[in-house]
Amino acid sequence: MRRASEKWEKPIAVIAEIFARYHVFRYMEECFGIFHVEGDEAVLHDVEKYLTKKESGTGVAGIDE
């Protein structure tokens, strides 16, 4: 969440709401086997791809506060 907040220039509270709305925490839990050995940038990249798919191609920029 910290890295997403920095990169997307949104407050942590907004990132938390986005993550909750799109079930990012569940996704990260399911992928823990891979995520726990990757760095922050790699995990954020994966989360961005996940959100892009969830948003049907509009991407992270299409997620309103």
N, C-alpha and C positions, 0 to 999 in steps of 0.2 A: 504494500500500500504506500509506503514511504516513497519508493522509487517512482510509482505511477503518479503520485502527487507532484513530485518534482518535474517529471517529464511532461505531464499533461497540464501542468500549471493550474491545478485545482486543489482546494483544501482537502485534508484527510477525510473530513466528514462527507464530502461529496464522493470521494473515491469509495468510502465504506458503503455508501448508498448504492453506487453503481455495482460494486462487487456483490452486494446482497441481492439486488434486483436481478442480476444475471447469473446468480449462483456460482460466482467465481471461487468462493471459499470451498464449495463442494468439489469443483473441478480441480482445485489445487490439492485437496485432500486425496482425491482419486489418483492424482499424478505424483504423489509424494515420493514414490520410488525413484523417479527421475529428477524431480525438482530439488530434492535435498542435496544433490551433488552438483547442481548447476549454480552459476552465479546469478546475481540479481537481474542483470541485463537479459540473460537467456530466459529466465522465468518470466520477466515482464514481456518479452517478445512473444512467448507462448500465450500469455494472457491476452495480449493484444490480438493475436490471431483468433483466439477463442471468442473474444468479444466481437470481432469483425464478422465471424460466422453467425453469432447470436443476433447481430443487428442486420442480418441479411444483406451484407455488402456495404452498409453505410459506414462502417468502421467506428473507431473510438471517437472521431470528431463529430459523429452523428448522435452521440449520447449527450443529451441536454442535462444541465444541472437541474 
